[in-house]
Amino acid sequence: MSSYLWPDIFLRRFFSQAVLVLFCLACIPVTISFGFEFPDLEFAPRRYVCRRADGPVAIDGKLDEQAWAAAAWTEDFIDIEGSDSPVPAHRTSVRMLWDDNYFYVAAQMEEPHVWATLEHRDAVIYHENDFEVFIDPDGDNHLYYELEINALGTEWDLMLITPYRDGGPAVNAWDIQGLRTAVQVSGTLNDPGDVDEGWSVEIAFPWEVLAQAAGRPAPPAPGDIWRVNFSRVQWETRTRDGRYEKLTDPDTGDPLPEHNWVWSPQGLIAMHYPEMWGEVMFVTNQDLEFDTSPEHEAIMAAASLMPVYYLQKQWREDHGRFASSLQELGHSSAKLPDRWTLSMETCADGFTVRLVTPHGTATVDQDGRLERTP
């Protein structure tokens, strides 16, 4: 693709109107090859106010405790790329709660044909239909958690040191000690002869384990916001000899691509862009709101650094090095609001971009680590 006014167009597609007012890139032509994938979506992560449980939660997959009745359902899941993609064929939604010991997640999934065969812990669960949870407590895109579970209740838990895009390894040996999960199937598992209603999942993440790499208090203080997302992987199947099997491409014999349905859309088919995950605020009463949250404002301001990171990653693919300055990258700070300053330091192997605003300070580096104070 040839040169065009990519930075300006990129921001218009990526940011919400509020962030666009505060952060602009100069309209300077840049030759790019689109080798580095970036979210093609307005930055507007979904939000959830997570109430403290007002009673015990029995982890049995049924979601029938009084405590769950007081927890709101999230919006229905949408396609991972965003609302412009096809609407998911089956509904999915989630509830969340917390107490002194656990972060609770409950999911309800419509599914006319519930199936699962993987039975060994830490198998690659997304090779079948599954439900997935992603948690980044301090929102720095590093040291975050993932849990996948199928309709048999088989679990795969892992920790990501850095996202895959930044060369990060997945630590499969990491286990969530004390994790409690349960699955309830409304229908009959692995029986193509009938039509099922779906399946539900109930999960209790112990704070004691999440605290190991949280970088902040766990359990959270009231008003704290963690970055969280959920994904549902759904494969196209058919029935053969009384069993489910994936539909395949007749030309290659490979399974057709899976569907990825999520709570907060990613803007590309990749869950490991933590900056796009939703925001979960932990509260003990109903007085705290996102619109008056200093941390939410800081998250929104810090997010404005990610396009510079994307530009630098693309610049390195195109030129074999990082841009040496914001000016070379095609950025102008002339339109920044009053009391906002943006700077970038570079070296042979990396860079650090720093944004100072009335909401605090945020930085992002060549590894995509997004840090903010507060």
Helices and strands as residue ranges (DSSP letters): H 6-14, H 17-22, E 47-52, H 66-69, E 78-79, E 92-98, E 102-110, G 125-127, E 130-136, E 144-149, E 155-160, G 164-166, E 170-171, E 180-186, E 198-206, H 207-210, G 211-213, E 225-234, E 237-240, E 243-246, E 259-262, G 274-276, E 278-283, G 290-292, H 294-303, H 306-319, H 326-329, E 341-346, E 351-357, E 360-365, E 370-373
